[in-house]
Amino acid sequence: MQKILSRVAMIALGLAVLAPAQVKTEVPPVEPTAKPVTVEPIKIHGTALEGNLEANAVDRDVLVFLPPSYAKEKKRRYPVVYALHGYSIGAEQWSKEIHVPQTIEGAFVKGAQEMIVVLPDSKTVHNGSMYSSSVTTGDFEQFIAKDVVAYIDAHYRTIPKRTSRGLVGHSMGGYGASRIGMKHSDVFGSLYIMSPCCMSPRGGGPANPAMEKALAAVKSPADSATLPFGLRAQLATAAAWSPNPKNPPLYLDLPTKDGVAQPDVMARWTANAPLAFVHQYIGNLKMYRGISMDVGDQDGLKNDATKLHEVMDTYGIANSFEIYSGTHTSAVAVRFQNYVMPFFSKNLCSGTSCQ
């Protein structure tokens, strides 16, 4: 395979920065006086995922973390944080990488208000949904914003108002938090974006015959599983952003065909880039009580994260932004305990005056 990938594959590379190191994260010390959080593994039916052409599971695994007081204070209601995992992992591995429940318990003992934390699983046959709306993968944008939120509100003692709901995600999940956050400010009231991938539109570049041949040979999910990480990520991106119900067996269009760039496909990919569509959602972003974003100084995604921050500053959208010392994954657990949870503690409404 040629060593030089086409520029089209840069999205796959943006996802791939987390592949080898995702599980190697700094872990904050255990807080000896922390009270235990209750973990409930459940399944949520995704109405928005029904009929998807990849046959991705419609009943999805979800991890729910209930605060220490939940079992005793039967009349108390709680704000909720929805936390989105990255590419190539699911909710279970995401929970290990941010070291929950330990980091949730640590945040509470350090003074964060108690809240429910929800980790939905959005892994697909090609290892990631991009939290996007596609007939091929299923509509994971609506699954998160509607199906999951509705289920949690119906089955747990939440405060069922946007001002009491927070959305956070890392890497592909950071993309998801950006996308869903911009489009669904009627659902969520505070937003935290961690090291988001896939922010910029990508232009077409020189064709890569070896890459195209490898992708063309994929005729089933089993074939996809044998691909290198970057190629599998490109299939996931195409399934999410350039679905084609008339192009079996994968029901997607790739950005090159027979060695020729496909401008219409790249236009569809561009339409899914937050730095391309953010200008359409300025009013929505101004509705948020709090927006925060962070990224490591050694993270290849730093420049695009900075651009998103600059766009928000240009429009006068209140937001905080930090470039911390670290790689794409090195500090994710520490950041979750010491920055994400306190941010939502400050910005999510939990009292009787919630609007």
N, C-alpha and C positions, 0 to 999 in steps of 0.2 A: 504493500500500500504506500502511496506517496506520503512523504513526511510532511509536506506542506498541505494543510487542510484548506479548503475553500473558506472564504469569509462567512459563507452561510453556516458553516459548522461552529462559528463562534458562540452561538447560543448553547450548543451542546457543551462547548468548553466552559461556558459560564456555569453550567450545571455541574460539570466534571470537577471543578475545583474542590468540591467537598468529598469526592469519592474516597480517596485513600485515608483521609484523616478525620472523617466525621465523628468517629467514636472516641478520638483522642482529645479530650477537653479537660481544661482545668476544673477541679471540683472544689467548691468551697468547703471549709471544715464543717463537720457535723456540729450542730448547736445542741449541746447536751440537755438543755431545758425545753427544747421544742416539743410540742404536743403532736401526737400522730394524726396524720391526714388519712381519711378513708378512701381507698381506691375501689371503684366499681367498673369492671369491664362490661360493656353493654353492646348491643347492636342497634343501629338506627336504620330504618328503611328509607332509602333515597328515592322518593317519587320522581325527583329530577333525573335520576339515573336509569329509569325504566326504559327498556328497549335499546340500550346502547349497543352499537354494532360490534364492539370488542368482547361482549359478554362479560364485562367487568361486574363484580359482585354488586348487587343492588342493596343488600343488607350489609352495612359496613360496621367494622369494629370501631368502637369509640371508648376512650378511657375517660372516666369522670373522677375528679379528685374533690372530695367533700371536706370542708374545713373542720377543725377539731370540735367546734361547738355545734355542728349540724345535727348530730344525733340527739343532743340534750335540749337544745333550744327549739322546740317544735314549732313555734310560731314565728320564728325569725326567718327573714328572706335575705337573699344574698345577691350581690352582683356576680357576673360571670365573665371569665376570660376564655376566649377561644384561641387555641394555639396551633398553628399550622406547621407540619413537618416539611422537610426538604425532599429533593429528588432522590430516588433509589431506596428510600426507607419508608416505613409506615409508622403508625402511632406508637407501637410497642418499642421500636428502636429509638424513636424520637424521645420517648420517656426516659430511656437510658442515657441518651446523650445530654439532655438537660437535667438529668439526675433528679427527676421527680419520683416520689414525693419529697425527698430530702430538701430540695431547694425551695419548694413551696413552704414546707415546715420552717425552714430557716428564715424565709422572708417574713412569715407571721411572727416568729419570736423576736425578730428585729424591729417589729412595729408596723408592718403592713396590715391593713384591715383584712379581715377574713373574707374570702371569696371562693366561688366554685371555679375550678379550672378544667377545661374540656379539650381533649386531644382527639380529633376525628382522623380516621385513616382514609387517605385519598390515593393510595398506591394503585397502579393499573397494570395491565399486561406488559406494557413497556416501561414500567417502573415509576410513572409519575403522571398526574392528571393536568399539571400546570394550573389547577384550580380554574379551569376555563370552561366555556360552554361549547360543547361539541356533540354531534349525534354519534360520533365514533366512540369517544371515551365515555360519554354521558355528561350531563351538565353539572360539573362539580362546583361551579360558581353558585348556582342556585341550591345545590345540596348543602353547602356550608351556610349560606346566608338565610336560607328558608327552612329546609328540612331539619337540619341539626338544631338550629335555634328553636324552632317550634317544638321539637321533641323535648329538649332540655327544659323549656318553659313549662311544658305540660306534665313533666314527670319529677321535677325537682322544685324546691322552694326558691325560685329566682325572683328578682325584681324585673318583671317583664317589660322593661323600657329601654330604649336605645342608650340613654344616659348611664345605664347600669350594665352595659355590655361593652367589652373590649375585644379587640382583634389584634393578634400578634402572629408573626411567622418569620422563619429563618430560611434564607436562600430561596429555593423554589417557593417555600412558604412565605418568604418576604415578598416575592412577586405576588403571591396570592393575597397577602394582606394589602398590598398596594392596589391591586386590581379590584378586589372585593370592597376594600375600604372606599375607593373613589366612587364606585357604583352603588354602594348600599349604605350610605350615611343615614338612611332612614332606619337601619337595623342596629348599627354600632355607633357608640358615642366617643370612643377613644381608640387610638390607633398607634401601634408600635411596630416598626419595620426593621428587621434585623438582616443585615447583609443581603439585600435583595438581588436576585439574579434577573437577567433577561429584560432589563429596563429599556435598552436602546433598540431601535430598528436596525436590522442587519441587511447590508447590501449583498447582492450576488457577486460571486467571484469566479475564478477559473474552475472549470469542471474537474472533478477528481474521479477518473474512471474506476479506479479500484474501489473507492468508497461507494460509488453508484452501483457497481456490480454486487457488492456485498449486501447492500440494502435491497436490491432487486431480487436477490435470492431468498429473501425472507417471505415465507408463505404461511406462517403460523406463529402464534405466540411462542411455541417451543423453539422455533428458529431464531426469534428475537432474543431469547435468553442466552444464546451462544455468541451474540455479538459483543464486540468491545464496548466499554462504557459509553464513549462518545457517540458511537453510531446508534446505540439503543436510545440515548437521550434525544438524538435527532428524530427517531421514529416517534418518540413520545411527543415531541414538539409538533411534528406534522399531524399526528392524530388529534392533538388539541386545537391547532390553529389552522390547519388546512384539511379538514375532513372531506371525504367524498363518498357518499353512500352508493355511488355507481362504479366504484373502483375496488372491487374485492381482490384479494381476500383481506387486505389490511384496512381498506376503506379510508385511504388518505392519499394526498398528493405531496410529492417531494419537490424540493426547490430546483432540482435539475432532472431532466429527462432526456435520455439518449445523448448525454453530453451537452445538452442545451439548457441554459438557465430559463426558468419559468417565471417571468415577471409577475403574472397574476397570483402565483403562490406566494412570492415574496411580498406582494402588496397585502395579502391576507395576514402574513406574519407581522408586517409593520403595523397593521391595524390592532394587533394585540400587544404592542409595546407601550408600557405606561408612559414613557417619555414622549411618545407620539400622541397619546390620547388624554394626558393629564389636563391639558388646556380646556377640555370639554367639561371637566368636573370640578372646576375651581369653586363654584358655589357649594357643592357637596363637601369639599374639604374644609371650607370655612365653617361648616356646621359642627366640626369636631371640637370637643372640650379640650382635648390634648392630642398632639401628634408628636411622636418621637422616632428617631431613626439612628442606628449606629452601624459601624463597619470597622473592621480591623485595618490598621495602616499597612499590613502586608497582604491584604486581600485584593485579588485582581478585580473585584467588583466595586472597589472604592470610588473610582471616577464616576460611574453611573449613579451611585448613591449620592455623591456630592451634587451631581446635576439635578437630581430630583429635589434635593434640599434647596438648591438655588432657584428652581422654578417656584417652589412654594414661597420663598422669600420675595421673589419678584412680584408675586400677587398679594403680598401682605398676609399670608397664611401663617398664623402662629405655629411654630414647630421648633423642636430642639434637635440638634444633630451633633453626634460625637464620632470622631475617628480615634479609636482606642488602640493601644499597643497589642497587636496580635494578628493571627492569621484568620482565615475564613471560619474556622471552627474552634480555635484554641480556647476561647473564653466564653463559649455559648452558655455553659451551665452557670458560671459566675455571673454573667450578664443577666441571665433569667432571674436568679435570686436577688441580686443586689441593684438591678436597674429596672427590669421589666415589671416585676411584681410591685415594687414601690411606686413606679409610674402609674400603674392602674389603681393602686391604693389611693393615690392623690387625686386621680381624675375620674374614677367611677363613682357614681352616686349610690349611696347606700342608706340614706335616711328617709324620713317621711316626706321630705321636701323634694324628692326626686321629680324632675320634670320630664 
